[in-house]
């Protein structure tokens, strides 16, 4: 007989319904911690200790989000994910696991998991992930194209979880935000997520790329114009800033803006009013501004190519998006997400990456960041003639990328070589254990080590036991 789910909820104001969360985990201590953390945020929390009671609770209570343990004695988390999605195709499921298997991550994202969190987890990561999932569910159907874009923000690395946490904390404010990051890191996705999490979510989100227009055309597009203002202006036209009234205006690549337009933008930010090209009257606007750039605007200010007063107006809150090469542990999650996306779009039954293909994806530096990874997976899905993507299905530059360790410059104060070597060794051991799904024997093969040598290094460095199967420390396949 399935265990009766238990409830743990903190009272919330009567006018607010933050959402319902179902936690399915057989570890009492883990379930209790999650319940306390989420109840403090005001969520109504239900708990279940096995798969069947979890599924029954899901069908009866219709939670906004499910947190599902990947490995439980009576069920497999991936199987449970399928069953949740069969019961409700829109189910938002966050998978939690103590095992670093990239195959599980790819499977989870391919089958529609919202996120993938590894134990031991940071409470902030859990709060941020649940908040994004609840937001996605609440805005589904009313957010248009922004909804799919917001869902593409996946990752469990510390770097991206910090971004998610910041989004959660500042979305509901009207603060001006400057998003910095290389091309392809997802700056517009972050801007859309901020809009969807704000009180302005039901109002327009207007994005404009400054690099896509000439100076004169950009001025007309932003501020609008009056009839007869210039040749071809046959009628009055509202500008995009005016169209964003009461909503969010996203100005991408703001560093490309000319000095003359910088002055006009500064006036809008300071006075919250604008004047159309050729016009004489000011128009009031109520807008939240979010801007983005791949340039170093502080350096541009020093060079006097970007106005200092405008920079400080835009730089109220700064979000710096890490390049993909600095969050490679998110590559399996992103690859699985794109595999599902293009498998559906292209009607191809492609469901996995071979180990060699995933190793190539992890080794490549991705100068084009997430956009380049997305394009690479799309190409591979389109061309592959079997149900898995092998290394031979990847473009030359990806499959030939050498695994390498960059040697940073030695700082003036010197460096501890022993400490740095230990960091490198720990990183390789962690990656090998993730690729092998926690199997020490397979991890030893990947690192060209004997089983005993790997076991010694794992013990010496105190590698977290959640990355491998602890019983293997006592077993020696060569004995």
C-alpha positions in Angstrom: 0.0 0.0 0.0 1.5 3.3 -1.0 2.7 5.6 1.8 0.3 8.4 2.6 1.9 11.7 1.6 2.6 14.1 4.4 2.2 17.9 4.2 4.4 20.7 5.4 3.3 24.2 4.7 3.9 27.7 6.0 1.0 30.1 6.1 1.0 32.7 3.4 -1.0 35.9 3.1 -4.5 35.2 2.0 -4.1 37.3 -1.1 -1.0 35.4 -2.3 -0.8 31.9 -3.8 2.9 31.3 -4.2 2.3 27.7 -5.5 2.2 24.0 -4.6 5.3 21.9 -4.6 5.5 18.1 -4.5 8.7 16.5 -3.1 9.3 12.8 -3.9 12.3 11.5 -2.1 12.9 8.4 0.0 15.5 10.1 2.1 13.6 11.5 5.1 16.4 14.1 5.9 16.5 15.4 2.3 12.7 15.6 2.1 12.5 17.4 5.4 15.2 20.0 4.4 13.5 20.7 1.1 10.1 21.0 2.7 11.4 23.5 5.3 13.3 25.6 2.7 10.3 25.8 0.4 7.7 26.3 3.2 9.7 29.3 4.4 9.2 30.8 0.9 5.4 30.4 1.3 4.9 27.4 -0.9 2.4 24.7 0.0 4.5 21.6 0.2 3.5 17.9 -0.1 5.9 15.1 0.4 5.9 11.5 -0.7 8.5 8.8 0.0 8.0 6.5 -3.0 7.0 6.7 -6.6 3.5 5.4 -6.4 2.4 7.7 -3.6 4.1 10.6 -5.4 2.2 9.9 -8.6 -1.1 9.5 -6.7 -0.4 12.9 -5.0 0.5 14.5 -8.3 -2.9 13.4 -9.8 -4.9 14.4 -6.8 -3.2 17.7 -5.9 -2.0 19.0 -9.3 1.1 20.7 -7.9 2.8 23.5 -9.8 6.2 21.8 -9.5 7.5 18.3 -8.7 11.0 17.7 -7.2 11.7 14.1 -8.0 14.7 12.1 -6.7 16.4 10.3 -9.6 17.2 7.1 -7.8 14.7 5.5 -5.3 14.4 1.9 -4.2 11.0 1.3 -5.7 11.3 3.4 -8.9 13.5 5.1 -11.4 13.3 8.8 -11.6 13.3 8.9 -15.4 10.4 6.4 -15.5 8.6 8.7 -13.0 9.3 11.7 -15.2 7.6 9.9 -18.1 4.6 9.0 -16.0 4.2 12.6 -14.8 4.3 13.8 -18.3 1.8 11.2 -19.5 -0.6 12.4 -16.7 0.0 16.0 -17.6 2.1 17.0 -20.7 2.7 20.4 -19.0 4.1 18.9 -15.8 7.1 20.9 -14.5 9.5 18.4 -12.9 12.9 19.2 -11.3 15.1 16.1 -11.0 17.4 15.8 -8.0 20.3 13.4 -7.9 23.5 12.5 -6.0 24.9 10.9 -9.1 26.8 12.9 -11.8 25.9 10.7 -14.8 25.6 12.9 -17.9 23.4 10.2 -19.5 20.8 10.8 -16.8 21.0 14.5 -17.4 20.5 14.2 -21.1 17.6 11.8 -20.7 15.9 14.0 -18.1 16.2 17.1 -20.3 15.2 15.2 -23.5 12.1 13.9 -21.8 11.0 17.3 -20.6 12.5 17.9 -17.2 12.5 21.5 -16.2 15.8 21.4 -14.4 18.4 19.0 -13.0 19.9 19.7 -9.5 22.8 17.7 -8.0 23.1 16.8 -4.3 24.5 18.2 -2.1 22.4 21.2 -3.3 22.5 24.8 -2.3 19.2 26.0 -0.8 19.4 29.1 -3.0 19.6 26.9 -6.1 16.5 25.0 -5.1 14.6 28.2 -4.4 15.6 29.8 -7.7 14.8 26.7 -9.7 11.3 26.3 -8.1 10.6 30.0 -8.5 11.4 29.8 -12.2 9.3 26.7 -12.7 6.3 28.3 -10.9 6.7 31.4 -13.0 6.8 29.4 -16.2 3.6 27.6 -15.2 1.8 30.7 -14.2 2.7 32.6 -17.5 2.1 29.6 -19.8 -0.2 30.6 -22.6 0.0 34.3 -22.0 3.7 35.0 -22.6 4.0 34.1 -26.3 7.5 33.4 -27.7 9.1 34.6 -24.5 7.9 31.5 -22.6 9.9 29.1 -24.8 12.9 31.3 -24.5 12.7 31.5 -20.8 12.5 27.7 -20.6 15.7 27.4 -22.5 17.6 28.8 -19.5 18.8 25.5 -18.0 21.8 24.6 -16.0 22.9 23.4 -12.6 26.4 24.9 -12.4 27.1 27.4 -9.5 27.7 30.2 -12.1 24.3 29.9 -13.7 22.5 29.2 -10.5 23.8 32.5 -9.2 22.3 34.2 -12.2 18.9 32.4 -11.6 19.0 33.5 -8.0 19.6 37.1 -9.0 16.8 37.0 -11.5 14.5 35.7 -8.8 15.5 38.5 -6.5 15.3 41.5 -8.9 12.6 40.5 -11.4 9.8 42.0 -9.3 11.5 45.3 -9.0 11.6 48.2 -11.5 15.4 48.5 -11.3 17.3 49.2 -14.5 19.5 46.2 -15.4 22.6 45.9 -17.5 23.3 42.4 -18.8 26.9 41.8 -19.8 28.2 38.7 -21.6 29.7 37.4 -24.8 27.5 36.8 -27.9 25.4 33.7 -27.6 25.3 33.5 -23.8 21.6 34.1 -23.6 21.3 37.8 -22.7 17.8 38.2 -24.3 16.7 35.1 -22.5 17.6 36.7 -19.2 15.8 39.9 -20.2 12.7 38.0 -21.0 12.9 36.1 -17.7 13.1 39.4 -15.8 10.1 40.7 -17.7 8.0 37.5 -17.0 8.8 37.7 -13.3 7.8 41.3 -13.0 4.4 43.0 -12.4 4.7 44.1 -16.1 4.6 40.6 -17.4 1.2 41.1 -19.1 2.4 44.2 -20.9 4.7 44.4 -23.9 8.3 43.2 -24.0 10.0 45.1 -26.8 13.5 44.0 -27.8 15.7 46.1 -30.2 19.3 45.3 -31.3 21.2 48.5 -31.8 23.7 46.9 -34.1 21.0 46.0 -36.6 20.2 49.5 -37.7 22.0 52.6 -39.1 22.0 55.6 -36.8 19.2 57.5 -38.6 17.0 54.4 -38.9 17.6 53.4 -35.2 16.6 56.9 -34.1 13.3 56.7 -36.0 12.7 53.1 -34.8 13.3 54.0 -31.1 11.7 57.4 -30.9 9.2 57.4 -33.7 8.7 60.3 -36.2 6.2 62.9 -37.4 4.8 63.1 -40.9 7.2 65.0 -43.1 10.1 64.7 -40.7 12.2 63.3 -43.5 11.8 61.9 -47.0 9.5 58.9 -46.8 7.9 59.9 -43.6 4.4 59.9 -45.0 2.6 59.4 -41.7 3.1 59.8 -37.9 4.8 56.8 -36.4 5.1 55.7 -32.8 8.6 54.6 -31.8 9.3 51.2 -30.1 10.0 52.9 -26.8 6.6 54.4 -26.9 5.1 51.0 -27.8 6.7 49.5 -24.7 4.8 51.9 -22.4 3.9 50.1 -19.1 6.0 47.1 -20.2 9.7 46.3 -20.6 12.1 47.8 -23.2 15.2 45.6 -23.9 18.0 47.4 -25.7 20.6 44.9 -26.9 24.1 45.8 -27.9 23.7 49.2 -26.4 27.4 49.8 -26.8 26.8 50.2 -30.6 24.7 53.3 -30.0 26.1 56.6 -31.4 26.9 59.5 -29.1 23.9 61.5 -30.4 21.5 58.7 -29.6 23.1 58.2 -26.2 22.1 61.7 -25.3 18.5 61.1 -26.3 18.4 57.8 -24.5 19.8 59.5 -21.4 16.9 62.0 -21.4 14.3 59.2 -21.6 15.9 57.5 -18.6 16.1 60.7 -16.6 12.8 62.3 -17.5 10.7 59.3 -18.6 9.6 61.2 -21.7 10.6 61.4 -25.3 10.1 63.5 -28.4 9.5 62.0 -31.8 11.8 62.9 -34.7 10.4 66.1 -36.2 8.0 66.6 -33.3 7.7 69.4 -30.8 5.7 67.7 -28.0 7.0 65.4 -25.3 5.4 62.0 -24.7 5.4 60.5 -21.2 6.4 56.8 -20.9 6.3 54.3 -18.0 8.9 51.7 -18.9 11.4 49.3 -17.3 14.7 49.5 -19.1 17.0 46.4 -19.5 20.1 46.7 -21.7 22.8 44.3 -22.8 26.2 44.4 -24.3 29.2 42.2 -25.2 31.5 45.2 -24.8 33.4 46.4 -21.7 31.4 49.6 -21.2 33.7 50.8 -18.4 36.6 50.7 -20.9 34.4 52.5 -23.5 33.8 55.2 -20.9 37.5 55.6 -20.3 38.0 55.9 -24.1 35.2 58.5 -24.1 33.2 56.5 -26.7 30.4 55.9 -24.3 28.8 58.5 -22.0 29.7 58.1 -18.3 26.4 59.5 -17.1 24.5 57.1 -19.3 26.6 54.2 -18.2 25.7 54.9 -14.5 22.1 55.2 -15.4 22.1 51.8 -17.1 24.4 50.1 -14.5 22.0 50.1 -11.6 22.2 46.3 -11.4 24.6 44.3 -13.5 24.3 40.7 -14.4 27.4 39.1 -15.9 26.6 35.9 -17.9 29.4 33.3 -17.9 30.6 31.9 -21.2 29.8 28.3 -21.8 33.4 27.3 -21.5 33.2 28.4 -17.8 30.1 26.2 -17.1 30.9 23.1 -19.0 29.0 20.9 -16.5 25.8 22.4 -18.0 26.6 21.1 -21.5 24.8 17.7 -21.0 21.7 19.5 -19.7 21.7 21.9 -22.6 22.5 19.2 -25.2 19.7 17.1 -23.9 17.3 20.1 -24.0 18.3 20.8 -27.6 18.1 17.2 -28.6 14.4 17.1 -27.5 13.7 20.4 -29.1 15.0 19.5 -32.6 14.0 15.9 -32.4 10.4 17.1 -32.1 10.8 19.9 -34.7 12.5 17.6 -37.3 10.4 14.5 -36.4 13.6 12.5 -35.8 13.7 9.7 -33.2 17.2 10.6 -31.9 17.4 10.0 -28.1 21.1 10.0 -27.0 24.7 11.0 -27.5 27.4 8.3 -27.5 30.1 8.7 -24.9 32.7 9.8 -27.5 30.2 12.5 -28.8 29.6 13.8 -25.3 33.3 13.8 -24.5 33.9 15.9 -27.7 31.1 18.4 -26.7 32.7 18.7 -23.2 36.2 19.2 -24.7 35.3 22.0 -27.2 35.5 25.6 -25.9 32.3 26.9 -27.7 33.4 30.4 -28.7 29.8 31.0 -29.9 28.5 29.8 -26.6 25.0 28.4 -26.2 23.9 29.6 -29.6 26.7 27.6 -31.2 25.9 24.5 -29.2 22.3 24.8 -30.2 23.2 25.0 -33.9 25.6 22.1 -33.6 22.9 19.8 -32.0 20.3 21.0 -34.6 22.7 20.1 -37.4 23.5 16.7 -35.9 19.9 15.8 -35.4 19.0 16.9 -39.0 21.8 14.8 -40.6 22.0 11.7 -38.4 20.4 8.5 -39.8 20.3 6.5 -36.5 18.8 7.1 -33.1 22.0 8.3 -31.5 24.5 11.1 -32.2 28.0 9.9 -32.5 31.3 11.8 -32.7 31.3 11.4 -36.5 28.0 13.3 -36.6 29.6 16.5 -35.2 31.3 19.2 -37.2 35.0 18.9 -37.6 36.0 21.6 -35.2 34.0 20.0 -32.4 35.0 16.4 -32.9 38.7 17.4 -33.3 38.9 19.6 -30.2 41.8 18.5 -28.0 41.2 18.1 -24.3 43.6 20.7 -22.8 44.3 22.5 -19.6 45.0 26.2 -20.0 48.0 27.5 -18.0 47.1 30.9 -16.5 49.8 33.5 -16.0 51.7 33.4 -12.7 50.6 36.4 -10.6 53.2 38.7 -9.0 52.8 37.2 -5.6 53.5 33.7 -7.0 51.4 30.6 -7.0 51.2 27.3 -5.1 51.9 24.7 -7.8 50.9 21.8 -5.5 47.5 23.5 -4.8 47.0 24.1 -8.5 47.9 20.6 -9.5 45.5 19.3 -6.9 42.7 21.5 -8.3 43.4 20.1 -11.8 43.5 16.5 -10.5 40.2 17.0 -8.6 38.5 18.5 -11.7 39.5 15.6 -13.9 38.5 13.0 -11.3 35.1 14.7 -10.9 34.5 14.9 -14.6 35.5 11.2 -15.1 33.1 10.2 -12.3 30.3 12.2 -13.9 31.0 10.7 -17.4 31.0 7.2 -15.9 27.9 7.6 -13.8 29.8 7.1 -10.6 31.5 3.8 -11.7 35.1 3.8 -10.5 36.2 1.1 -12.9 35.0 3.1 -15.9 36.4 6.3 -14.5 39.8 4.7 -14.1 39.7 3.6 -17.8 38.8 7.2 -18.9 41.8 8.6 -17.0 44.2 5.8 -18.1 44.7 4.8 -14.4 44.6 1.5 -12.6 41.6 0.9 -10.3 43.8 1.0 -7.2 45.5 4.3 -8.3 42.1 5.9 -8.8 40.8 4.6 -5.5 43.8 6.0 -3.8 43.4 9.4 -5.4 39.7 9.6 -4.5 40.4 8.8 -0.9 43.4 11.2 -0.7 41.5 14.1 -2.1 38.3 13.3 -0.2 36.1 13.3 -3.3 32.5 13.7 -2.3 30.8 10.3 -2.0 27.7 11.4 -3.9 29.8 11.3 -7.1 30.5 7.6 -7.0 29.3 4.3 -5.5 30.9 4.1 -2.1 30.8 0.3 -2.0 33.4 0.3 -4.8 36.0 1.7 -2.4 36.1 -1.7 -0.8 36.0 -3.8 -4.0 38.9 -4.3 -6.3 38.0 -5.8 -9.6 41.7 -6.7 -10.1 42.0 -8.6 -6.8 
